[in-house]
Amino acid sequence: MSTPEVRIDVVGRDAAGELLTLRRAAFVSEAQLYDDPHIPPLTQTLDELVEDLADANVITLGAWIGHRLVGSIRVLLEGKKATLGRLAVAPDLQGMGIGTELLLAVVPHLSEGIEEVWVFTGRDSVQNLALYAKHGYAHEYDQTAGDLTYAYLRKILGDA
């Protein structure tokens, strides 16, 4: 099965409802893995998401096939650091490379001066950890928040 052409672009406020729906659908498997239906991507409200999309320090990229939003990734800019989060792909399209396309699309959208990119995921999210490692992210440390333990990975950006 071939993957249809995917367009990557910044997500605007007009797509907030669709983005919220996409994230909730995509993160159900993570909630099941950790037996926790209260993970942040599942509890964020539409108002909170709209506020996040309006934040000048946040870039949210979306992947579209035609008019359908099929994936997204959130990028928080903090000084010389960018932190990726909430990488989501529609459940029916997972495993088709859309997550990789989103991950690779981040660097061209970063402002000049960003020297390192961080990402975090659940420590037991083996597929996520493998994806990040494949693209040059190195495990730096684990941190527990409540009942969840997150793995933090970092990629240093070079002059190349």
Helices and strands as residue ranges (DSSP letters): E 7-10, G 13-15, H 16-34, H 40-43, H 46-54, E 58-65, E 68-78, E 81-89, G 91-93, H 98-105, G 107-109, E 116-122, H 126-134, E 138-145, E 148-156
